[in-house]
Amino acid sequence: MIDAEHLARLPARSEDGLLHGFIECPKGNTHKIDLDKKLGIFRWALELPEGLTFPANFGFIPATLAEDGDALDVMVLTGSPLPSGTLVGVRPVAILRMEQEENGEMVRNDRLIGVPPLSQTFGHVERLDELRDTMLWELGVFFRTYNELINRKVAILDPGDEEDAARLADTAIAAKGDRHG
């Protein structure tokens, strides 16, 4: 079980200082899966249109609070999918900045982009400018399409670099601490 009590004990960072990414949707998945914190299980949310898959592992950083009122979203870059429920240490390398419509108004809902240092495919990446030129564009296309599917307006903004990503994580960690600490 991965219920709210267990999640509350997960720190935002590992002992070596990496951020913890908790994976909900594996890379390549054709279904949106959410962790139901009350039941302690993964819940199917929706099926993506044929041909649309998650371009990276998607989840959140535990013990954080982002501007949208949820835990900070994270896209974890690896060469192959990570199973739902995996906790992985990641280095923040970029931000996919975006706004989405919530209750009739546009609110920020940024996605931190992180890489596990031991990933054979992305472990060498430490900065935004080391990512493939089209990487953030591809992530943006996915989220634009996903939001259109559920009839929600979205705007993809200019990306943030590794320093912005580190600040975003620190701010979300502090916000959670301020709210519950």
C-alpha positions in Angstrom: 0.0 0.0 0.0 1.1 3.5 -0.8 -1.4 5.5 1.1 -1.3 9.1 2.3 0.5 8.0 5.6 3.3 6.3 3.7 3.6 9.1 1.2 3.8 11.6 4.0 7.0 9.8 5.2 8.7 10.0 1.8 11.2 12.9 1.8 11.6 15.1 -1.3 15.3 14.3 -1.4 17.4 11.2 -1.1 20.3 11.0 1.3 22.7 12.0 -1.5 20.7 15.1 -2.3 18.9 13.9 -5.4 15.2 14.7 -5.7 12.9 11.7 -5.3 10.6 11.2 -8.3 7.6 8.9 -7.6 6.5 7.4 -10.9 2.8 7.2 -11.7 2.8 6.7 -15.5 5.7 4.9 -17.3 7.3 6.2 -20.4 5.4 4.9 -23.5 2.2 4.3 -21.5 -1.0 4.8 -23.4 -3.1 5.2 -20.2 -3.1 8.0 -17.6 -2.6 6.4 -14.2 -3.0 8.3 -10.9 -2.0 7.3 -7.4 -5.2 7.3 -5.3 -3.7 8.4 -2.0 -6.8 7.4 0.1 -7.0 3.9 -1.2 -3.2 3.4 -1.6 -3.5 2.0 -5.1 -3.0 3.2 -8.7 -6.2 4.2 -10.4 -6.8 4.3 -14.1 -7.8 7.8 -15.2 -8.1 7.7 -19.0 -6.9 6.1 -22.2 -4.9 8.3 -24.6 -5.8 8.5 -28.3 -4.1 5.9 -30.5 -0.5 6.9 -31.3 -0.2 9.2 -28.2 2.0 7.9 -25.4 3.8 9.4 -22.4 7.1 10.7 -23.8 8.8 10.3 -20.4 8.1 8.7 -17.0 5.6 11.0 -15.3 5.0 11.4 -11.6 5.6 13.8 -8.7 8.2 14.8 -6.1 6.9 13.8 -2.6 6.9 16.3 0.2 6.4 19.2 -2.2 3.7 21.7 -2.9 3.6 23.4 -6.3 1.6 26.5 -7.4 -1.4 24.4 -8.5 -1.8 23.0 -4.9 -0.5 19.5 -5.7 2.9 17.9 -5.4 5.4 19.1 -7.9 5.1 17.2 -11.2 8.2 15.6 -12.6 9.1 14.1 -16.0 11.9 11.5 -15.5 14.0 10.9 -18.6 15.2 7.3 -19.0 15.8 5.2 -22.0 13.1 2.8 -21.1 9.9 2.8 -18.9 10.0 2.8 -15.1 7.2 0.9 -13.4 4.4 2.7 -11.6 5.3 3.1 -8.0 9.1 3.4 -8.6 10.9 5.9 -6.4 13.9 7.2 -8.4 16.6 9.8 -7.5 16.8 12.5 -10.1 18.9 15.6 -10.9 16.8 18.6 -12.0 17.9 19.7 -15.5 15.0 21.8 -16.8 11.4 23.0 -16.5 8.6 22.6 -18.9 6.8 25.7 -18.0 3.1 25.7 -18.7 -0.3 27.2 -17.7 -3.5 25.3 -17.8 -7.1 26.2 -17.3 -8.6 25.4 -13.8 -12.0 26.6 -12.9 -12.1 29.1 -15.7 -8.7 30.7 -15.1 -5.2 29.9 -16.2 -2.8 28.7 -13.5 0.8 27.6 -13.6 1.4 23.8 -13.6 5.1 23.4 -14.4 6.8 20.1 -14.9 10.3 19.6 -13.5 12.5 17.6 -15.9 14.8 15.2 -14.0 17.4 12.6 -14.9 18.7 9.7 -12.8 22.5 9.9 -12.8 22.7 6.1 -13.4 20.6 6.2 -16.5 22.6 4.9 -19.5 20.7 7.1 -21.9 20.3 10.4 -19.9 22.6 10.1 -16.9 25.2 12.4 -18.4 22.8 15.3 -18.8 23.2 18.0 -16.2 21.9 21.1 -18.0 19.0 22.1 -20.3 21.4 22.7 -23.2 22.6 19.1 -23.1 19.1 17.8 -23.9 18.2 17.0 -27.5 17.1 20.2 -29.2 13.5 19.0 -29.6 13.1 17.4 -26.2 11.1 20.1 -24.5 9.1 20.8 -27.6 8.1 17.1 -27.7 7.0 17.2 -24.1 5.0 20.3 -24.8 3.3 18.8 -27.7 2.3 15.8 -25.5 0.8 18.0 -22.8 -0.9 20.3 -25.3 -2.5 17.2 -27.0 -3.4 15.6 -23.6 -5.1 18.8 -22.4 -7.0 19.2 -25.6 -8.3 15.6 -25.1 -9.8 16.5 -21.8 -11.1 19.9 -23.1 -8.7 22.0 -21.0 -6.9 25.1 -22.3 -3.1 25.0 -22.0 -0.2 27.3 -22.8 3.4 26.1 -23.1 5.8 28.8 -22.0 9.5 29.3 -22.4 11.5 26.5 -20.7 13.5 26.9 -17.5 17.1 25.7 -17.2 18.8 23.6 -14.5 19.1 26.5 -12.1 15.5 27.4 -12.5 14.6 23.7 -12.0 16.6 23.6 -8.8 14.9 26.8 -7.5 11.5 25.4 -8.4 12.2 22.2 -6.4 13.5 24.2 -3.4 10.4 26.5 -3.5 8.0 23.5 -3.7 9.9 21.8 -0.8 9.7 24.9 1.3 6.0 25.5 0.5 5.2 22.0 1.8 7.2 22.6 4.9 5.5 26.0 5.5 2.1 24.5 5.0 2.5 21.4 7.2 5.6 22.1 9.2 
